[in-house]
Amino acid sequence: MSGLSFFRRVSKGFNEHPYLSKVLVVCAVSGGGLVAYADANSPNAAHAVVPAEGVSKKKKIVVLGTGWAGTNFLKKLDSPSFDVQVISPRNYFAFTPLLPSVTCGTVEARSIVEPIRNIVRKKQMDVCFMEAECFKIDAENKKVYCRTNQGTNLNGKEEFIVDYDYLVIAMGARSNTFNTPGVEEHCNFLKEVEDAQKIRRAVIDSFEKASLPNLSDEERKRILHFVVVGGGPTGVEFAAELHDFVNEDLVKLYPASKDFVKITLLEAADHILNMFDKRITEFAEKKFQRDGIDVKLGSMVVKVSEKEISTKVRGNGEITNIPYGMAVWSTGIGTRPVVRDFMKEIGQQNRRALATDEWLRVEGCDGIYALGDCATINQRKVMEDISAIFKKADKDNSGTLTAKEFQGVINDVCERYPQLELYLKNKKLSGIADLLKGAKGDVAKESIELSIEEFKAALSEVDSQMKNLPATAQVASQQGKYLAGCFNRMEKAEKNPEGPLRFRGEGRHRHQPFRYKHLGQFAPLGGEKTAAQLPGDWVSIGYGSQWLWYSVYASKQVSWRTKTLVVSDWGRRFIFGRDSSRI
């Protein structure tokens, strides 16, 4: 047989049996020409995978971010109908509520992080992670533009483009400086693990500087003056952690510096922890006063320089310059540049965050969802649909509503418009409250009837009860789990987890709208005392709440590895104290 005919027969065999090319690649070592010919004619040429006829390509979900929202979405997503591409500048998930503990060595940084690849590697679906930063979102062409944060180039380029069918924006937010001069240059933030590590080094550096000879007492006081800007949960917890760190550990190592240390908490509002119950706020302020933490209320920072913070007292406008050694800025969150640019592109430039509907769909976009700190739900108002609600309830078309008629739609109405349920709990409605009592069986009010005008008048103040969800880890994690559930329940990959809304029956959204369920919140106040505010207006303050805080935060860790590390760090601190090394 001639060589040419042999090659032809081999080529024909490969075309009929493509899998043979793999055998040839493995077995043939010296037959370079034969291998080259066979590989060039095989279906696997140039590493291209040609799908079989009749097999549709999987839809691609691109997830931007590995914070609370993005990670919980990935953990709960288990539908094999999708290819998932995760893009984030950090390759781990961080348990951010423990960042204040990291700043003072109570917990180590590595104990609260879990690599994303560890989280997704056991999932029975296609998940790919790329450590990169998204800098542009093209909603019209369904593309995201990314930039690697590594020092090497990618095929000669540092930027690349990723297509998507569904985009999940979970990029979180950045610290909000309110354009205050000097904040970016001179203040520390507390949003990322790197921020906590930087603060920890800065605290130790301050004590080391103050221990140097030939310094005046005034200079030592300035260096050891720690200022916390912002009286929210993060600022209060950091101030409490820093106070414990200084008084329980550092004064033993730097005894000469004890009398020079001062901690000041600046808050522009009338009280700290405004989102908590008044009992917690009062207890926190009194405890800080007893501990020697100087809480300055009604003080708004107007400028920060290298050695001084300028504040304006609300009311009289008096300007005060406060010398400081280290400052931590914790006053709220702002929009990331890429999200801000995307908002301008879709006509939402006048908002503080991406506006979504109750199904977390970005308004004005197709196939784009936003959750976590970078988004806010644009709750629909009751008064916009008041006529449709009345018409749906008035089954006999009498023009009036009875308790029995309203009973058929009350659950749907409260589910669609949660502000109505909140308003009813405040017992501020008169005629509609009687209808609801009859609907719920408390009293028989069949004789009560409301016209549409009376119905409108009764509900006219309901929309004033609408509130935006807080930018917390609890909200973001619940949104991630909810959206994953929507994708998991899709009948087919090409269908969106969305649809029109109304009431039970025709035209109803296939999934329930997202509803946040508040599970309570904690405020560690130092000295092994924590304030807990749980559902049902239950407030607990003291040592028992601290142990509840330990148990809840340990149980919420993302893996058994982090659970073990965090608990061991707490145990180490009780036995040996906090680590005061600069590392």
C-alpha positions in Angstrom: 0.0 0.0 0.0 1.3 3.4 -0.9 1.9 6.1 1.7 -0.7 8.3 0.1 -3.5 5.7 0.1 -2.6 4.8 3.7 -3.0 8.4 4.7 -6.3 8.6 2.9 -7.6 5.4 4.7 -6.5 6.7 8.1 -8.1 10.1 7.4 -11.4 8.4 6.4 -11.3 6.3 9.6 -10.8 9.4 11.7 -13.8 11.1 10.1 -16.0 8.1 10.8 -14.6 7.6 14.3 -13.4 11.0 15.8 -12.5 9.5 19.1 -9.6 7.6 17.4 -7.7 10.9 17.1 -7.3 11.0 20.8 -5.7 7.5 20.8 -3.3 8.5 18.0 -2.2 11.6 19.9 -1.4 9.5 23.0 0.3 6.6 21.2 2.1 8.2 18.3 5.4 9.8 19.4 7.7 9.5 16.4 5.0 9.7 13.6 5.0 13.5 13.6 3.7 13.8 10.0 0.9 11.3 10.5 -0.2 13.0 13.7 -0.2 16.4 12.1 -2.3 15.2 9.2 -4.8 13.3 11.5 -5.1 16.2 14.0 -5.7 18.8 11.2 -8.6 16.7 9.9 -10.2 15.7 13.2 -13.3 17.4 14.6 -11.2 18.6 17.5 -9.0 20.8 15.3 -7.8 24.0 16.9 -9.4 22.9 20.2 -12.9 23.8 19.0 -15.7 21.8 20.4 -18.6 21.5 17.9 -21.8 20.7 19.6 -23.9 17.9 18.3 -27.0 18.8 16.2 -30.1 19.4 18.3 -28.1 20.1 21.5 -28.6 23.8 22.6 -25.8 25.7 24.2 -26.1 26.3 27.9 -27.0 29.9 29.0 -24.2 31.7 30.6 -24.5 33.5 34.0 -21.8 36.0 34.8 -21.5 36.9 38.4 -19.6 40.1 39.3 -18.4 40.0 42.9 -17.7 37.5 45.7 -19.2 39.3 48.7 -22.2 38.2 50.7 -24.7 38.5 47.8 -22.6 36.8 45.1 -21.2 34.0 47.3 -24.7 33.1 48.6 -26.0 33.1 45.1 -23.2 30.7 44.0 -23.7 28.4 47.1 -27.4 28.0 46.4 -27.4 27.8 42.6 -27.6 24.1 41.6 -29.2 24.1 38.2 -27.2 22.3 35.6 -28.8 24.4 32.9 -26.2 27.1 33.2 -22.5 27.8 32.7 -21.5 30.2 35.5 -18.6 32.6 35.1 -17.5 34.4 38.3 -15.4 37.6 38.0 -14.0 39.4 41.1 -10.8 41.2 42.0 -10.5 39.0 45.1 -10.5 35.2 45.0 -12.1 34.7 48.4 -15.2 35.4 50.5 -14.7 37.5 53.6 -16.9 37.4 56.7 -17.0 41.2 57.0 -18.9 41.4 60.4 -15.7 40.3 62.1 -13.4 42.9 60.4 -13.4 45.0 63.6 -12.1 42.0 65.4 -9.3 41.6 62.8 -8.1 45.2 63.4 -7.1 44.4 67.0 -5.9 40.8 66.7 -9.0 39.2 68.3 -9.4 37.2 65.1 -6.8 36.6 62.4 -7.5 37.7 58.9 -7.1 34.2 57.4 -9.7 32.8 59.8 -12.5 34.8 58.2 -11.8 34.2 54.5 -12.6 31.2 52.3 -11.3 30.8 48.7 -14.1 31.0 46.2 -12.7 27.9 44.4 -13.2 25.9 47.6 -16.8 27.0 47.8 -17.7 26.1 44.2 -15.5 23.1 43.4 -17.9 20.5 44.8 -20.9 21.9 42.9 -22.4 19.6 40.2 -22.4 22.3 37.6 -20.0 24.3 35.4 -18.5 27.2 37.5 -15.4 29.1 36.4 -13.7 31.8 38.4 -11.4 34.6 37.1 -9.6 37.0 39.3 -10.2 40.3 37.5 -12.0 43.6 37.9 -14.9 44.6 35.8 -14.6 48.2 34.6 -17.4 48.5 32.1 -20.8 46.9 31.5 -22.3 46.9 28.0 -26.0 46.1 28.5 -26.9 46.6 24.9 -24.5 44.0 23.6 -24.5 41.8 26.8 -20.8 42.1 27.4 -18.7 43.0 30.4 -15.2 44.4 30.0 -12.6 43.2 32.6 -9.1 43.9 33.5 -6.8 41.4 35.2 -5.2 42.5 38.5 -2.2 40.4 38.0 1.2 41.7 36.9 1.3 39.5 33.8 -0.5 40.1 30.5 -3.2 37.8 29.1 -2.3 36.9 25.5 -0.5 40.2 25.3 -3.4 42.2 26.7 -4.4 43.2 30.2 -8.1 43.5 29.3 -10.7 41.0 28.0 -14.4 40.8 27.2 -16.9 38.3 28.6 -20.3 37.7 27.0 -23.3 36.8 29.1 -26.9 35.8 28.8 -27.7 36.7 32.4 -25.6 39.2 34.5 -25.7 39.2 38.3 -24.2 42.4 39.7 -23.1 41.9 43.2 -20.1 44.2 43.5 -20.9 45.7 46.8 -20.0 49.4 47.6 -17.1 51.5 48.7 -16.8 53.9 51.6 -18.6 57.2 51.2 -16.4 60.2 51.9 -19.1 62.7 51.0 -16.3 64.6 49.2 -14.8 65.7 52.5 -11.3 67.1 51.8 -8.4 65.0 53.0 -10.3 61.8 53.8 -8.9 59.7 51.0 -5.4 60.8 51.8 -5.3 60.6 55.6 -8.1 58.3 56.9 -8.3 54.5 57.1 -11.4 52.7 55.9 -12.9 49.4 57.1 -14.5 47.7 54.2 -12.0 45.0 53.2 -9.7 42.5 54.9 -6.7 44.6 53.7 -8.2 47.6 55.4 -8.4 45.8 58.7 -4.8 44.6 58.4 -3.7 48.1 57.6 -5.4 49.5 60.7 -3.9 46.8 62.9 -0.4 47.8 61.7 -1.2 51.5 62.2 -2.3 51.0 65.8 0.9 49.1 66.7 3.0 51.8 64.8 1.3 54.5 66.9 2.4 52.9 70.1 5.9 52.3 68.8 6.3 55.9 67.7 5.0 57.2 71.1 7.7 55.1 72.8 10.6 56.8 71.0 12.7 59.3 73.0 12.8 63.0 72.6 9.1 63.4 72.1 7.0 66.0 74.0 4.0 64.9 75.9 1.8 66.9 73.5 3.2 64.9 70.6 2.6 61.6 72.4 -1.0 62.6 73.1 -1.5 63.4 69.4 0.1 60.1 68.2 -2.0 58.1 70.6 -5.3 59.9 69.9 -7.4 57.5 67.8 -10.4 59.0 66.1 -13.4 57.0 64.7 -15.7 58.9 62.4 -19.2 57.4 62.3 -21.4 56.1 65.0 -22.9 53.2 63.1 -22.4 49.5 64.0 -19.0 49.3 62.4 -17.6 52.5 64.0 -19.0 51.6 67.4 -17.7 48.0 67.3 -14.3 49.1 66.2 -14.1 51.7 69.0 -15.1 49.1 71.5 -12.6 46.6 70.2 -9.8 49.2 70.2 -10.6 50.1 73.8 -10.3 46.5 74.9 -7.2 46.0 72.9 -5.5 49.0 74.5 -6.6 48.4 78.1 -6.3 44.6 78.1 -3.1 44.0 76.1 -1.2 47.1 74.9 -0.9 48.9 78.2 1.0 45.9 79.6 3.5 46.1 76.8 3.7 49.9 76.7 3.1 51.0 80.3 4.5 54.5 79.8 1.9 55.2 77.1 -1.1 54.4 79.2 -1.9 58.0 80.3 -1.6 59.4 76.8 -4.1 57.1 75.0 -7.5 58.6 74.0 -10.3 57.3 71.8 -12.8 59.7 70.3 -16.0 58.8 68.4 -17.4 61.5 66.1 -21.1 61.3 65.1 -23.0 63.9 63.1 -26.4 62.8 64.4 -27.9 63.2 67.8 -27.1 59.6 68.9 -24.9 56.6 68.0 -26.5 53.4 66.7 -29.6 55.2 65.4 -30.9 52.1 63.7 -31.1 50.2 67.0 -33.7 50.4 69.8 -33.4 53.5 72.0 -32.6 51.2 75.0 -29.5 50.0 73.2 -28.5 53.5 72.1 -28.7 54.8 75.6 -26.8 51.9 77.1 -24.0 52.2 74.5 -23.5 55.9 75.1 -23.4 55.5 78.9 -21.0 52.5 78.6 -18.6 54.4 76.4 -18.7 57.3 78.8 -17.8 55.0 81.7 -15.0 53.4 79.6 -13.5 56.8 78.8 -14.4 56.8 75.1 -15.2 60.4 74.2 -18.4 60.5 72.1 -19.0 63.8 70.3 -22.5 64.0 69.0 -23.6 66.5 66.4 -20.1 66.8 65.1 -19.7 66.8 61.4 -16.2 66.4 59.9 -15.5 69.1 57.3 -11.8 68.6 56.7 -9.0 66.2 57.4 -5.3 67.1 57.4 -2.3 65.0 58.2 -2.4 65.8 61.9 -5.8 67.5 62.5 -9.5 66.8 62.0 -11.8 69.8 61.6 -15.4 69.4 62.8 -18.4 71.6 62.7 -20.9 71.5 65.6 -24.4 71.2 64.3 -26.5 74.1 65.5 -24.0 76.9 66.2 -21.6 76.0 63.3 -18.5 76.2 65.6 -15.4 74.8 63.9 -13.0 72.7 66.1 -9.6 71.3 65.2 -8.8 68.0 66.8 -5.2 66.7 66.7 -5.1 62.9 66.0 -2.6 60.2 65.3 -4.8 57.7 63.5 -8.3 58.1 62.1 -10.8 55.5 60.8 -13.6 56.6 58.5 -16.9 54.7 58.8 -19.8 56.9 57.8 -21.7 54.9 55.1 -21.3 53.5 51.6 -21.0 55.0 48.2 -21.3 53.7 44.6 -18.4 52.1 42.9 -17.2 53.9 39.7 -18.2 51.0 37.3 -21.7 50.9 38.8 -22.0 54.7 38.6 -21.0 54.6 34.9 -23.5 51.8 34.3 -26.2 53.8 36.0 -25.6 56.8 33.7 -25.8 54.5 30.7 -29.2 53.2 31.7 -30.6 56.5 32.9 -30.3 56.1 36.6 -27.6 58.7 37.3 -29.6 60.5 39.9 -29.9 57.5 42.3 -27.5 56.4 45.0 -27.6 52.8 43.9 -28.9 50.6 41.1 -32.7 50.5 41.1 -34.3 47.1 40.8 -37.8 45.7 41.1 -38.9 43.2 43.7 -37.4 40.3 41.7 -34.0 42.1 41.7 -34.1 42.9 38.0 -32.4 46.1 37.1 -35.0 48.5 35.8 -34.7 49.2 32.1 -32.4 46.2 31.4 -32.9 42.7 30.0 -31.4 39.8 31.9 -29.5 41.9 34.4 -29.9 41.5 38.2 -28.4 43.5 41.0 -28.2 42.7 44.7 -26.4 43.6 47.8 -25.0 47.0 48.7 -24.8 48.1 45.1 -28.6 48.0 44.6 -31.8 49.1 46.1 -35.3 47.7 45.5 -37.7 50.3 44.0 -40.8 49.3 45.9 -44.0 49.8 44.0 -46.5 52.2 45.6 -49.9 51.0 46.7 -51.6 54.1 45.3 -50.3 53.4 41.8 -52.4 50.2 41.7 -55.3 51.2 44.0 -57.9 50.9 41.3 -56.7 47.4 40.2 -56.7 46.3 43.9 -60.2 47.5 44.4 -61.4 46.0 41.1 -59.9 42.6 42.0 -61.5 42.6 45.4 -64.9 43.7 44.2 -66.0 40.4 42.7 -69.7 41.3 42.5 -68.9 44.7 40.9 -71.1 46.4 43.5 -68.7 49.4 43.8 -68.1 48.7 47.5 -65.9 46.3 49.5 -67.0 44.0 52.3 -64.7 42.0 54.7 -65.5 38.8 52.8 -64.5 40.4 49.5 -61.3 41.9 50.8 -60.3 38.5 52.4 -59.7 37.1 48.9 -56.9 39.5 48.1 -55.5 40.7 51.4 -52.6 38.2 51.4 -51.6 39.1 47.9 -51.9 42.8 48.6 -49.6 42.6 51.7 -47.2 40.4 49.8 -47.0 42.7 46.9 -46.9 45.9 49.0 -45.2 45.1 52.3 -45.6 48.7 53.4 -49.3 48.0 53.8 -48.6 45.2 56.3 -46.3 47.5 58.2 -48.9 50.2 58.3 -51.5 47.8 59.6 -49.2 46.7 62.4 -49.1 50.4 63.6 -52.9 50.3 63.8 -53.3 53.6 62.0 -56.1 52.6 59.7 -59.7 52.9 60.7 -62.2 51.5 58.2 -59.7 49.2 56.5 -58.6 47.9 59.9 -62.2 46.8 60.6 -62.3 45.1 57.2 -59.1 43.3 58.0 -60.4 42.2 61.4 -63.4 40.7 59.7 -61.2 39.1 57.0 -59.0 37.5 59.6 -61.9 36.3 61.7 -61.4 38.4 64.8 -64.8 40.0 64.4 -67.6 39.7 62.0 -67.9 42.9 60.0 -70.0 41.8 57.1 -72.0 45.0 57.3 -69.0 47.3 56.8 -68.6 48.5 53.3 -66.1 50.9 51.7 -66.4 52.7 48.4 -63.4 53.2 46.2 -63.0 56.8 47.4 -63.1 55.7 51.0 -60.7 52.9 50.2 -58.3 55.4 48.7 -58.6 57.7 51.7 -57.9 54.8 54.0 -54.7 53.8 52.1 -53.5 57.3 51.3 -50.7 57.3 54.0 -49.6 53.7 53.5 -46.8 54.6 51.0 -45.2 56.8 53.6 -44.2 53.6 55.4 -41.9 52.5 52.6 -38.3 52.1 53.7 -35.2 51.1 51.8 -33.5 47.9 53.0 -30.3 48.5 55.0 -27.0 47.8 53.4 -26.1 44.8 55.6 -24.7 41.4 55.1 -28.0 39.9 56.2 -29.9 41.6 53.4 -27.3 40.7 50.8 -27.1 37.0 51.8 -30.9 36.7 51.6 -31.0 38.3 48.2 -28.3 35.9 46.9 -30.2 32.9 48.1 -33.5 34.2 46.7 -32.1 34.9 43.2 -30.4 31.5 43.1 -33.8 29.9 44.0 -35.4 31.7 41.1 -32.8 30.4 38.6 -33.0 26.9 40.1 -36.8 26.8 39.5 -36.6 27.8 35.8 -38.4 25.3 33.6 -36.0 25.9 30.8 -32.7 27.8 30.6 -34.0 30.2 28.0 -36.8 31.5 30.2 -36.2 34.4 32.6 -37.2 34.0 36.3 -39.6 36.9 35.8 -43.0 38.0 34.4 -45.8 40.4 35.1 -47.2 40.8 38.5 -50.6 41.1 39.9 -52.5 38.9 42.2 -53.0 35.2 42.5 -54.4 34.0 39.2 -53.8 35.3 35.7 -50.7 37.2 34.9 -48.9 36.5 38.2 -45.2 36.4 38.5 -44.0 32.8 38.5 -41.8 33.5 41.6 -42.7 35.3 44.8 -41.1 38.7 45.0 -38.1 39.1 47.3 -39.1 39.8 50.9 -36.4 40.5 53.5 -36.9 38.8 56.8 -35.1 40.6 59.6 -33.4 38.1 62.0 -32.0 40.6 64.4 -28.8 42.5 64.9 -25.9 42.7 67.3 -23.8 45.6 68.6 -20.6 44.4 70.5 -19.8 47.1 73.0 -16.6 45.8 74.5 -15.9 44.3 77.9 -17.6 41.0 76.9 -20.9 42.9 76.6 -23.1 42.9 73.5 -26.4 44.4 72.7 -28.8 42.2 70.8 -32.0 43.3 69.1 -34.0 40.4 67.9 -37.5 40.1 66.2 -40.5 40.7 68.4 -39.0 43.8 70.0 -36.8 41.7 72.2 -33.7 43.5 73.5 -30.9 41.9 75.5 -27.7 43.6 76.7 -24.9 42.0 78.7 -22.7 39.0 79.0 -25.4 36.5 77.8 -25.8 38.4 74.6 -22.1 38.3 74.0 -22.2 34.5 74.1 -25.2 34.5 71.8 -23.1 36.7 69.5 -20.3 34.2 69.6 -22.6 31.3 68.8 -24.4 33.1 65.9 -21.2 34.4 64.3 -19.5 31.0 64.6 -22.4 29.2 63.0 -22.6 31.7 60.1 -19.1 31.0 58.9 -19.0 29.7 55.4 -17.1 26.5 56.0 -16.1 24.2 58.8 -12.5 25.4 58.3 -13.4 29.0 59.1 -15.7 27.9 61.9 -12.8 26.1 63.6 -10.3 28.9 63.0 -12.6 31.6 64.4 -13.5 29.6 67.5 -9.8 28.8 68.1 -8.9 32.4 67.7 -11.4 33.4 70.4 -10.0 30.7 72.6 -6.5 31.8 72.0 -7.4 35.4 73.0 -8.9 34.2 76.3 -5.8 32.3 77.2 -2.9 34.3 75.7 -4.4 37.7 74.9 -4.4 39.4 71.6 -1.4 39.3 69.3 0.4 42.7 69.3 2.9 42.0 66.6 2.9 44.2 63.6 2.6 41.3 61.1 
